[in-house]
């Protein structure tokens, strides 16, 4: 056995001893395990089975996949925001790394709207869209969580809502 293998075995043994576990159990499990493939790790089959059109219009599939991709990008944005707003106190270097990522994901979302604008039949959209009522992309929970993580809640309330808050509470504050 080479030096690298011995070094890694030593590191693994130390790791599992710290948790009171026996490394040999893990090594035996590794021996019996099938190697992982890309499609198993990404769960491609599951991912590609998640599109369930409600009509027979072919372009409804484009609509569904586009919105699923949007939700995945929103998850990426939220993942980066959470690393900046979590319990840890991020430093300048983390902001310098994470903010361009967030910006890139947001730009991809804005640019990707052409997938629906020119990638679907407008007539088909107008027909299958009625079967989705009242569902709307505005109901995206991820989008709302991102909004709440990026600003004070008062900034998300329109002028009419702010007026109602003032009227109900009797408390006037500069919004």
Number of C-alpha atoms within 10 A of each C-alpha: 5 6 8 9 10 11 11 11 14 12 12 15 16 15 14 14 12 9 8 9 13 15 17 11 10 14 13 10 11 11 10 9 9 8 8 8 9 8 11 11 8 10 11 11 10 11 11 10 8 11 15 11 15 12 14 10 14 14 19 22 17 18 19 15 16 18 16 15 13 23 18 13 18 22 17 16 22 20 14 18 19 14 15 17 12 9 8 9 10 12 9 9 8 13 15 10 11 18 15 11 16 19 12 13 18 17 11 13 17 11 10 14 14 11 13 16 10 9 13 17 16 12 11 14 17 10 13 19 17 10 11 10 8 8 11 9 10 8 10 14 12 17 18 13 13 17 15 14 14 13 10 10 10 12 13 13 13 9 12 9 12 17 14 11 14 13 11 9 9 9 8 11 7 3 9
